[in-house]
Amino acid sequence: MFKWIVVGGGIQGITMAAFLRKQRKVPIEEIAIIDPHTEPLENWKRCTDRISMPYLRSPVVHHLDEHPLSLQVFGKNKSINEATAFYGRFKRPALSMFNEHCDELIADLEMKKAWVQGRVYSAARTENKWKVELQNGRELVGENLILAIGISEQPVWPDWSKQINEKGNASIHHIFEAELPEFEEMARPFTIVGGGITAAHLAIKLSSMYPGEVTLIKRHPFRLHDFDSDPAWLGPKNQRSFSKLGSYQKRREKIKQARHKGSLPRDVYMKLRRSIHKDELLIKDGLVQHAFVKNKKIHLYDEQEQLIHHTGTVLLATGFQPSLPGKQWLMPIIEKHELPCAACGYPVVSKSLQWGPGLYVIGALAELEMGPIARNISGARQAAERIVSSL
């Protein structure tokens, strides 16, 4: 039997496991980390590599280790050139160094010994323990269960894209779909739909690979913000007023207002501008409402039935559905154990992020308590700290 079962081996789950190991001195043999991938952070690495993100959006103090200066010290110890290791006044770390730091942390804490590859089929609490059954039939029993699942398996496919995709005669993909073909195998030219940081990174990457064969279609002006929410949300200035909101509907509204959805930092925007200036990239404004295939090209139309563009491949950078993740196996748990949820379907938890006896949440599932930072690395660190401090 395990002391802790963590469902999810991404940024949130690995941060949680790191804090348990370091702050609570939990032996690795007492932890199980359940994840469908073969390695820790596999999905994170796949997604960031796919768009060739050079630097994180978050500053150097946001990482998976418990000590705030851990990543900075790591860079110095490795004698990494600070000019390339960090970017700008917030010292945003290079993705390569961040990943190397994660790998070292995972190795030092022997997390692969706790790794259980699989998907949760069901979970239930019996005799003061949590029994988790995987889809492959394996069962794990633990004193405590931590849900660290996110929304990364819920990509947004606009209605028009679903309709054209169902016909099967068009090259259309969501950039974060699991089995994305290689870009070299896709029909050119490329059209990216989206106006946020993912769309921007992808446009910069593809326009350098295929100059003059990439178009980005956005439905709103570029929204320039250093971070995806105001830095005041990292501390008591905004967190106190948020925690005083008794209505969870108002908390949800506050989260929506606080997130700079579809935004990007200025340095990424300037890279886009350079690509445009060199005639490597074309930017178009428009809200795609309809699409059809003609002569092996996808024709994209707006709400007035005006042609916006025609292309060989459409790549959606349209984000993820914010609805409750893991519904298939979470809903039976919620119903059986009468776990409290808000109208939006998300957990109502204590300040220590406890949802029920021996049951905790971190990441997206904790956002009604943590606020708009919940899904971020900073939110992972604060949530892990809350949980371990309450034990």
N, C-alpha and C positions, 0 to 999 in steps of 0.2 A: 504493500500500500504506500502511496505517495503522500507527502505532506501538502504539496501544492501541485495542482494540474493547471497549466496555462494553455488556453485554446487560442492559438495564433502565434506564429513565429516571425512576425514582421517587426517593424520598428517598436511598436507598443509592447508586444510580448517579450521581446529580447530585453528591452529596458526594464520591464517588470522583473524578469528573471535575474538580471544583473543586480538590481537593488535588493532582491531577496538574498542573493548569494553574498553580497558585500555588507549590507547593513544588518541583516538578520542572521548572517552566518549559516544559512541553510545549506547542508551538504547537497551536492549535485544529484546524489542517489535518491533524494527526497523530492525531486522536481521532475515533472514530465511536461514537455512542450509539444503540443499536438499541432501539426500543420500539414497541409496537402503537398507541400513542396519537399524537395530532397534535402535542401540546405536552409539554414537560418538566413533571413533577409533575401531569399532568392527572388521573390516578386519585386521587392524594392530595387534590387540591382537590375533586374530585367527591364523594368519600366524606365528607370533613369538612363540606362544604357541605350534604350531604344530611341530616345530623343536627344542623346549625347549632351546631357546637362553638365556643363563644366564645373559650376559652383552651386552649392546649396543656396537656397533663399534665406535660410536662417543663419544667425551669427555663430561664432566659434564656441560659445558656451552651451550651445544646444547640441547634445550628442547623447549616446546611450549609457555612458559611464556615470557613476554617482558623483564624482568630484567635478565641479564646474570647469576647472582649468585642465581637465584631463586631456582634451584634444590639443590644446595649445602646447602642453608639456610634451605630448607625443610627437608633435611636429618638430620641436627643438631637439628632442632625443634622437630623432631620425635624421637630423641635420637637413631637413627639407627646406629649400629656398623659400623664405617667407613671402617674397614678392610673388611667387606663383602659388604658394600654399593657401593664401588668404586673399580675398578680394574686397576692396573698398573699406570705408570707415567702420563698417560693422564686422570686419574680418570674417566674411563669409568663407567657409572652408571649401577647398577643392573637393569635388566628389571622390576623386581617386584616393585622397588622403583620408577623408571621412570613412570610406569603405575599408581602408587598410586598418584604421583605428578600430572599427567594428570587428573586423576579423581577428585582431589581436585580443580584444576583450572576450570574444566568444571562445577563443582558444584558451586563454588564461583561466577562464571560469569553467572550462570543460563542458560547454553547453551541448555539444553534439552527443554527449553521453545521455542527455535528457531528451533527445530528439525522438519523436514518435511520428513517423510520416503516416498521414491518414486524414480522413474527414469525419467529423462528428455526425453520428446518426441520431443519437438520443442521449439525454442526460437526466438523471433523477437523484433525489436525495433520499436515502434510506439509512436508518440506524446511525444518524449523525455523520454520514459520509456521502460523498458524491460518487455515483457510478456513471462513468461515461462510456458509451458504446460507439465504436467506430463503424464506418460503412463496411469495412472488411471483416467485421465480426469480433475484433479484439475488444476487450473490456479493460478499463483502467479504473481504479478506486483511489480516491484521495480525500483528505480531510477538508481541503479548501479548493475551490474552483475559481479561476480568474478568466473572464472572457475578454480577450484582446483581439476581437475580430473587427474588421473595418468594412468599408464600402467598395473596395477595389475590384470586387467581382460583380459590380452592378454598373457597368458602363452605360452611359446615356446614348441611345439610338433614337434620333428624332423620327417621327412617324413616317416622313417621306423616305428616310433611309431604310426603315424596316420593310416598307412596301417594295422598294427596288431590290433589296437584298433577298427577299423571299423568291423573287423570280429567278435568281441564280445566274443571271447573264451579265452581271456587272462587277467590276473590281471596286468594291467598297468595303472599308474596314474601319473599326474603331482602333485607334493607335494602341490602346491598352488591352485589346482582346488577347486571350491566352495564346492562340496559335496563329500569330500574324506571319504571313509569308515574308520572305526577304524582299527588301525594296527592289533589288535587281530583277526579281521575278514579276513585278507589277507592271501593268501597262502605263506608259507615260503619255502625256504629262500628268503631274500630280496636282490635286487641289486639296488643300487643307481647310476644313471647316472649323472655326473657333477663333477666339480673340484673346485668350489668356496666355499664361506662361508656357503651358504645354504646347499650344499651337505655335507660339513664337520660337521656342527651342527647336521644334520639328521643322519649321520653315527655314530657319538658319542652317540646320543640318542638311536638309534635302537640296536647298538652293546652292550650297557649296558642292554637293555631289552632282547635281544636274542643273547647272546654271541656265536660267531662262526657261526652265520647264516646270516651275513651281508657282502656284498661285495660292494666296491665303484669302479666304472669304470670311469676313467678320460682320457681325450684326450691330456692333456698337463701336464708338471711338475707343482707341486704346486707353485703358485705365491704368495709370501709373501709380504704383504704391510699392514702397520698399518691401513690405511684408503683406501677408494675406489677411491680417487684421492689425489694428492699432497696437503698438508696443505696450500701451497702458493696460492691456488685457493680461500682460504677463505678471502684473503685481496687484497689490491691494487697491490701487486707485479705481479700477473698474471691477475687480473681482468682488469687492465688498458690496457694492451697490447691486451687482448681479445676484449675489447670494441672498440679498434681502427681498428679492422679488418672490412673493408667495405663489404667484400664478405661473404654472409651467408653460402656459400658452404665451405669456409675456416673455418668459425666458427664451422660448423658441424664436419669437419675433426679434428679440434683442440679438440673438446669435446670427440670424439672417441679415440683420442690419449691419452687424459688426464685421462680417466677412467681406473682404474685397474680392468678390467673386469675379472670375474672368479677368484678373489683373496681372500685371507684370512689372518688375523693377525697371528703372530707367536704363540701366546698362544693357539689359536684354533688348529693350526698345531701340537703343542706339545701334545695336548690331543689326537689327532688322532694317533700320534706315540705311545702313551701309550696303546691305544686300540689295535693297531697292535701287540705290544710287548706282550700283555697278550693273544694273539690269539683270541681276541674277534672280530676282524675286518680284512678283507682281502682287499688289494688295487690292482687293475689291471689297466694297461695302454692299451688304445685302443680306436679307433673311431668306434662306432657302425654304420653300414650302412644297415644291413639287420637283420630281425628277423622272426622266425616262431615258432609255438607251436607244440610240440611233446610230447606225454605221459604226458600231463598237465604241461609241463615245457616250459618256454620261452627260446629259444636258440638265442643268440646274436652273430652276425658275423661281422667281419671287412670288409674293401674294397677288401681284397684278398680272401674273402670267408673263412677265417680262423675263427674257433669257438673261441670266447673270453670267453664266460661263458654261463651257463644255470641256470635258476632260477625259483622260484615260482612266485614272484612279482617284477615288475620293477617300481621304483619310480624315476620320472624325476625331477632333480633339475637343469633345463636348462634355468632358467630365463624367461624374458618377451620380447615380440616383441616391438621394439622401435618405431614402426610406430605410427602415430597420433591417440591418443585415442578419443573415442566418435565420430568417423567419421559419424555414422548414422544420428545424429542430428546436428553435427557441420558443415558438408559440406553445407547444405542448408543455414545456417547463413553466412558462408564465401561467398557463391555465391550471396546471396541476398544483403548483406551489403558491398560487395567487400572488404572484410578484407584481408590485405596483408599477404602472406605466402611465405616462402622460397621454393626452389625446393624440399626439403625433406618433405614438407607439413605442417611444424610447423609454428606457428605465428611469424610474424615480428612485434615487439612491440616497444614502446618508452622506455626510461630509467626508467620511472615510471611504466612500464609493462602494459601500456594502449594499447589495441588492436583496440579500436574504441570508439565512444561516450559512456561513462559510462560503458565500458567493459574492464575488467582487467583479467590477467592470473597469475597464481602462480603454482609452481611445474614443472612438466615435460613440460607443454606448454610454460614455460618461459625460457627454457634452451638456446635458441639462444641469449638471452640477459643476462642471469645470468651465463651461462657457466656450467661446469660439476657438480657443487654443487647443481644445481636447484632442483633435486629430493630429496635431503637430508634434514634433520632437519635444518642444518645450512642454506641451501638454502631457506627453508620456512621462517626462521627468517629474513633473509636479504630481501627477496622479500616482506614480509609483511611490513617491515620497509620502503622500497621504496614506496610502494603504499600509506601508511598512511601519509608519509612525503610529498607526492605530492598533498594532498587534500587541 
